[in-house]
Amino acid sequence: MIAIRHCFFSGHTAPSPHIGLPNGLITLATCFIPLRLPRGLVYTLLLISALLIGTLQADWDFSLISRRAVALYGPLGEGAQRIDAWQNLLASQKQVSELEKLNVVNQFFNRQLRYTEDIDLWHQVDYWATPIEALWKGAGDCEDYAIAKYFSLRRLGVPSEKLLITYVKALRLNRAHMVLTYYSTPEAMPLVLDSLVNEIKPANQRPDLLPVYAFNGEGLWLPGAQGNKKVSDSKKLSRWQDLLKKMNAEGFPAEPEY
């Protein structure tokens, strides 16, 4: 077990996050480019505009998201305050260090949500809630905490290659569990953001957790002798794809990863 855990938490490699930008920029570029500019420069400006398109498309319009949530789930009650608090957190923590972001996000969801089994909350054996659903209910199980923390940190600018939603076995509880792990560098010992423990600790200080597999928006990862190994595209993880579809219905961009 120790050898497997060490291999799994030894680091990983992943594709760089996709960078894109919004629709209006191409229009602006074509409307305001003087006709006498060299053709090569025109193409360069158009390429820059195209590369920027994802940024505007990825904007999170919380007024739209709140309206969609009411339409989908009905009156939000106290959940509206929790969603507002989440919006304020995302707006106020963009300039702090990554470690501060980890702490703020971890504490926020550990305080805002109470642990509740899926069967009791959703009347399903296994249900992956969006951050909006979790905040609406004010509750969730381990994967809901990890998912909400993941998207929050991505929104705050933490690159996807630094974050893995990690499925583990909680040895002391003798049950499956899910946490969010953060790698400052591909070779670094990851930090563990856990719904069971408020303090963020390095993985080698969590001998109670035995990693099984991990994933993010770009792939599925398994432990190996040379560190984490990407074995599949995240598109093959059906619950993850269902989660993205629900977030899209709630008003988030089609690719919340942006």
Contacts in CASP RR format, 6 or more apart in sequence:
PFRMAT RR
TARGET T0000
AUTHOR 0000-0000-0000
METHOD contacts of the structure
MODEL  1
MIAIRHCFFSGHTAPSPHIGLPNGLITLATCFIPLRLPRGLVYTLLLISA
LLIGTLQADWDFSLISRRAVALYGPLGEGAQRIDAWQNLLASQKQVSELE
KLNVVNQFFNRQLRYTEDIDLWHQVDYWATPIEALWKGAGDCEDYAIAKY
FSLRRLGVPSEKLLITYVKALRLNRAHMVLTYYSTPEAMPLVLDSLVNEI
KPANQRPDLLPVYAFNGEGLWLPGAQGNKKVSDSKKLSRWQDLLKKMNAE
GFPAEPEY
1 210 0 8 1.000
2 207 0 8 1.000
4 210 0 8 1.000
4 211 0 8 1.000
4 223 0 8 1.000
4 224 0 8 1.000
5 203 0 8 1.000
5 207 0 8 1.000
5 209 0 8 1.000
5 210 0 8 1.000
5 211 0 8 1.000
5 223 0 8 1.000
6 204 0 8 1.000
7 223 0 8 1.000
7 224 0 8 1.000
7 225 0 8 1.000
7 226 0 8 1.000
7 227 0 8 1.000
7 228 0 8 1.000
8 211 0 8 1.000
8 214 0 8 1.000
8 223 0 8 1.000
8 224 0 8 1.000
8 227 0 8 1.000
8 228 0 8 1.000
9 181 0 8 1.000
9 189 0 8 1.000
9 190 0 8 1.000
9 203 0 8 1.000
9 204 0 8 1.000
9 211 0 8 1.000
10 187 0 8 1.000
10 189 0 8 1.000
10 227 0 8 1.000
10 228 0 8 1.000
11 183 0 8 1.000
11 186 0 8 1.000
11 187 0 8 1.000
11 188 0 8 1.000
11 190 0 8 1.000
11 227 0 8 1.000
11 228 0 8 1.000
12 161 0 8 1.000
12 164 0 8 1.000
12 183 0 8 1.000
12 186 0 8 1.000
12 214 0 8 1.000
12 221 0 8 1.000
12 227 0 8 1.000
12 228 0 8 1.000
12 229 0 8 1.000
12 230 0 8 1.000
13 161 0 8 1.000
13 186 0 8 1.000
13 230 0 8 1.000
14 160 0 8 1.000
14 161 0 8 1.000
14 216 0 8 1.000
14 218 0 8 1.000
14 219 0 8 1.000
14 230 0 8 1.000
15 161 0 8 1.000
15 218 0 8 1.000
16 159 0 8 1.000
16 161 0 8 1.000
17 159 0 8 1.000
17 160 0 8 1.000
17 161 0 8 1.000
17 218 0 8 1.000
17 257 0 8 1.000
18 255 0 8 1.000
18 257 0 8 1.000
18 258 0 8 1.000
19 51 0 8 1.000
19 54 0 8 1.000
19 55 0 8 1.000
20 50 0 8 1.000
20 51 0 8 1.000
20 52 0 8 1.000
20 53 0 8 1.000
20 54 0 8 1.000
20 55 0 8 1.000
20 57 0 8 1.000
20 58 0 8 1.000
20 258 0 8 1.000
21 49 0 8 1.000
21 50 0 8 1.000
21 51 0 8 1.000
21 52 0 8 1.000
21 53 0 8 1.000
21 54 0 8 1.000
21 55 0 8 1.000
21 56 0 8 1.000
21 57 0 8 1.000
22 52 0 8 1.000
22 53 0 8 1.000
22 54 0 8 1.000
22 55 0 8 1.000
22 56 0 8 1.000
22 57 0 8 1.000
23 53 0 8 1.000
23 56 0 8 1.000
23 57 0 8 1.000
24 56 0 8 1.000
25 49 0 8 1.000
25 50 0 8 1.000
25 52 0 8 1.000
25 53 0 8 1.000
25 56 0 8 1.000
26 46 0 8 1.000
26 49 0 8 1.000
26 50 0 8 1.000
26 53 0 8 1.000
28 49 0 8 1.000
29 45 0 8 1.000
29 46 0 8 1.000
29 48 0 8 1.000
29 49 0 8 1.000
30 46 0 8 1.000
33 42 0 8 1.000
33 45 0 8 1.000
54 258 0 8 1.000
55 258 0 8 1.000
57 253 0 8 1.000
57 258 0 8 1.000
58 253 0 8 1.000
58 255 0 8 1.000
58 256 0 8 1.000
58 258 0 8 1.000
59 253 0 8 1.000
60 90 0 8 1.000
60 155 0 8 1.000
60 252 0 8 1.000
60 253 0 8 1.000
61 251 0 8 1.000
62 83 0 8 1.000
62 87 0 8 1.000
64 251 0 8 1.000
65 83 0 8 1.000
65 132 0 8 1.000
65 250 0 8 1.000
65 251 0 8 1.000
65 252 0 8 1.000
66 76 0 8 1.000
66 80 0 8 1.000
66 83 0 8 1.000
68 249 0 8 1.000
68 250 0 8 1.000
68 251 0 8 1.000
69 76 0 8 1.000
69 83 0 8 1.000
69 132 0 8 1.000
69 136 0 8 1.000
69 250 0 8 1.000
70 76 0 8 1.000
72 249 0 8 1.000
72 250 0 8 1.000
73 133 0 8 1.000
73 136 0 8 1.000
76 83 0 8 1.000
76 136 0 8 1.000
78 138 0 8 1.000
79 135 0 8 1.000
79 136 0 8 1.000
79 137 0 8 1.000
79 138 0 8 1.000
82 112 0 8 1.000
82 135 0 8 1.000
82 136 0 8 1.000
82 138 0 8 1.000
83 132 0 8 1.000
83 135 0 8 1.000
83 136 0 8 1.000
85 108 0 8 1.000
85 112 0 8 1.000
86 108 0 8 1.000
86 112 0 8 1.000
86 131 0 8 1.000
86 135 0 8 1.000
86 152 0 8 1.000
89 104 0 8 1.000
89 105 0 8 1.000
89 108 0 8 1.000
89 152 0 8 1.000
90 152 0 8 1.000
90 155 0 8 1.000
90 156 0 8 1.000
93 100 0 8 1.000
93 101 0 8 1.000
93 104 0 8 1.000
93 105 0 8 1.000
93 156 0 8 1.000
94 156 0 8 1.000
94 157 0 8 1.000
96 104 0 8 1.000
98 158 0 8 1.000
98 162 0 8 1.000
98 182 0 8 1.000
98 184 0 8 1.000
101 153 0 8 1.000
101 156 0 8 1.000
101 157 0 8 1.000
101 158 0 8 1.000
102 153 0 8 1.000
102 182 0 8 1.000
102 191 0 8 1.000
102 193 0 8 1.000
102 200 0 8 1.000
103 200 0 8 1.000
105 149 0 8 1.000
105 152 0 8 1.000
105 153 0 8 1.000
105 156 0 8 1.000
105 193 0 8 1.000
106 149 0 8 1.000
106 193 0 8 1.000
106 198 0 8 1.000
106 200 0 8 1.000
107 198 0 8 1.000
108 152 0 8 1.000
109 134 0 8 1.000
109 145 0 8 1.000
109 148 0 8 1.000
109 149 0 8 1.000
109 152 0 8 1.000
109 195 0 8 1.000
110 145 0 8 1.000
110 195 0 8 1.000
110 198 0 8 1.000
112 135 0 8 1.000
112 138 0 8 1.000
113 134 0 8 1.000
113 135 0 8 1.000
113 138 0 8 1.000
113 139 0 8 1.000
113 140 0 8 1.000
113 144 0 8 1.000
113 145 0 8 1.000
113 148 0 8 1.000
113 195 0 8 1.000
114 138 0 8 1.000
114 139 0 8 1.000
114 140 0 8 1.000
115 139 0 8 1.000
115 140 0 8 1.000
115 141 0 8 1.000
115 142 0 8 1.000
115 195 0 8 1.000
116 137 0 8 1.000
116 139 0 8 1.000
116 140 0 8 1.000
116 141 0 8 1.000
117 141 0 8 1.000
118 124 0 8 1.000
118 125 0 8 1.000
118 126 0 8 1.000
118 127 0 8 1.000
118 140 0 8 1.000
118 141 0 8 1.000
119 125 0 8 1.000
121 127 0 8 1.000
121 137 0 8 1.000
121 139 0 8 1.000
121 140 0 8 1.000
121 141 0 8 1.000
122 129 0 8 1.000
126 239 0 8 1.000
128 143 0 8 1.000
128 144 0 8 1.000
128 147 0 8 1.000
128 239 0 8 1.000
128 240 0 8 1.000
128 242 0 8 1.000
128 243 0 8 1.000
129 137 0 8 1.000
129 140 0 8 1.000
129 144 0 8 1.000
129 147 0 8 1.000
130 147 0 8 1.000
130 243 0 8 1.000
130 246 0 8 1.000
130 247 0 8 1.000
130 250 0 8 1.000
131 147 0 8 1.000
131 148 0 8 1.000
131 151 0 8 1.000
131 152 0 8 1.000
131 247 0 8 1.000
132 247 0 8 1.000
132 250 0 8 1.000
133 144 0 8 1.000
133 246 0 8 1.000
134 140 0 8 1.000
134 144 0 8 1.000
134 145 0 8 1.000
134 147 0 8 1.000
134 148 0 8 1.000
135 148 0 8 1.000
142 177 0 8 1.000
142 178 0 8 1.000
142 179 0 8 1.000
142 195 0 8 1.000
142 196 0 8 1.000
143 165 0 8 1.000
143 178 0 8 1.000
145 178 0 8 1.000
145 180 0 8 1.000
145 195 0 8 1.000
146 165 0 8 1.000
146 166 0 8 1.000
146 178 0 8 1.000
146 179 0 8 1.000
146 180 0 8 1.000
146 193 0 8 1.000
146 195 0 8 1.000
147 165 0 8 1.000
147 243 0 8 1.000
149 180 0 8 1.000
149 193 0 8 1.000
150 163 0 8 1.000
150 165 0 8 1.000
150 180 0 8 1.000
150 216 0 8 1.000
151 247 0 8 1.000
151 256 0 8 1.000
153 163 0 8 1.000
153 180 0 8 1.000
153 182 0 8 1.000
154 160 0 8 1.000
154 163 0 8 1.000
154 256 0 8 1.000
154 257 0 8 1.000
154 258 0 8 1.000
158 182 0 8 1.000
160 216 0 8 1.000
160 217 0 8 1.000
160 218 0 8 1.000
160 257 0 8 1.000
161 183 0 8 1.000
161 186 0 8 1.000
161 216 0 8 1.000
161 218 0 8 1.000
162 182 0 8 1.000
162 183 0 8 1.000
162 184 0 8 1.000
163 180 0 8 1.000
163 181 0 8 1.000
163 182 0 8 1.000
163 183 0 8 1.000
163 216 0 8 1.000
164 180 0 8 1.000
164 181 0 8 1.000
164 183 0 8 1.000
164 190 0 8 1.000
164 214 0 8 1.000
164 215 0 8 1.000
164 216 0 8 1.000
164 221 0 8 1.000
164 228 0 8 1.000
165 178 0 8 1.000
165 179 0 8 1.000
165 180 0 8 1.000
165 181 0 8 1.000
165 214 0 8 1.000
165 215 0 8 1.000
165 216 0 8 1.000
166 178 0 8 1.000
166 179 0 8 1.000
166 180 0 8 1.000
166 181 0 8 1.000
166 192 0 8 1.000
166 211 0 8 1.000
166 213 0 8 1.000
166 214 0 8 1.000
167 176 0 8 1.000
167 177 0 8 1.000
167 178 0 8 1.000
167 211 0 8 1.000
167 212 0 8 1.000
167 213 0 8 1.000
167 214 0 8 1.000
168 176 0 8 1.000
168 177 0 8 1.000
168 178 0 8 1.000
168 179 0 8 1.000
168 209 0 8 1.000
168 210 0 8 1.000
168 211 0 8 1.000
168 212 0 8 1.000
169 175 0 8 1.000
169 176 0 8 1.000
169 177 0 8 1.000
169 209 0 8 1.000
169 210 0 8 1.000
169 212 0 8 1.000
170 176 0 8 1.000
170 177 0 8 1.000
170 196 0 8 1.000
170 208 0 8 1.000
170 209 0 8 1.000
171 207 0 8 1.000
171 208 0 8 1.000
171 209 0 8 1.000
171 210 0 8 1.000
172 208 0 8 1.000
176 212 0 8 1.000
177 196 0 8 1.000
177 209 0 8 1.000
179 192 0 8 1.000
179 193 0 8 1.000
179 194 0 8 1.000
179 195 0 8 1.000
179 209 0 8 1.000
180 192 0 8 1.000
180 193 0 8 1.000
181 190 0 8 1.000
181 191 0 8 1.000
181 192 0 8 1.000
181 193 0 8 1.000
181 203 0 8 1.000
181 214 0 8 1.000
182 190 0 8 1.000
182 191 0 8 1.000
182 193 0 8 1.000
183 190 0 8 1.000
184 191 0 8 1.000
189 202 0 8 1.000
189 203 0 8 1.000
189 204 0 8 1.000
190 202 0 8 1.000
190 203 0 8 1.000
191 200 0 8 1.000
191 201 0 8 1.000
191 202 0 8 1.000
191 203 0 8 1.000
192 200 0 8 1.000
192 201 0 8 1.000
192 202 0 8 1.000
192 203 0 8 1.000
192 206 0 8 1.000
192 209 0 8 1.000
193 200 0 8 1.000
194 200 0 8 1.000
194 206 0 8 1.000
197 206 0 8 1.000
203 209 0 8 1.000
203 211 0 8 1.000
211 223 0 8 1.000
213 220 0 8 1.000
213 221 0 8 1.000
213 222 0 8 1.000
213 223 0 8 1.000
214 220 0 8 1.000
214 221 0 8 1.000
214 222 0 8 1.000
214 228 0 8 1.000
215 221 0 8 1.000
215 234 0 8 1.000
215 237 0 8 1.000
215 240 0 8 1.000
216 234 0 8 1.000
217 234 0 8 1.000
217 240 0 8 1.000
217 257 0 8 1.000
218 233 0 8 1.000
218 234 0 8 1.000
218 257 0 8 1.000
219 230 0 8 1.000
219 232 0 8 1.000
219 233 0 8 1.000
219 234 0 8 1.000
219 237 0 8 1.000
220 230 0 8 1.000
220 231 0 8 1.000
220 232 0 8 1.000
220 233 0 8 1.000
220 234 0 8 1.000
220 236 0 8 1.000
220 237 0 8 1.000
221 228 0 8 1.000
221 229 0 8 1.000
221 230 0 8 1.000
221 231 0 8 1.000
222 228 0 8 1.000
222 229 0 8 1.000
222 231 0 8 1.000
223 229 0 8 1.000
234 240 0 8 1.000
234 241 0 8 1.000
235 241 0 8 1.000
244 254 0 8 1.000
244 255 0 8 1.000
244 256 0 8 1.000
247 256 0 8 1.000
248 254 0 8 1.000
248 256 0 8 1.000
END
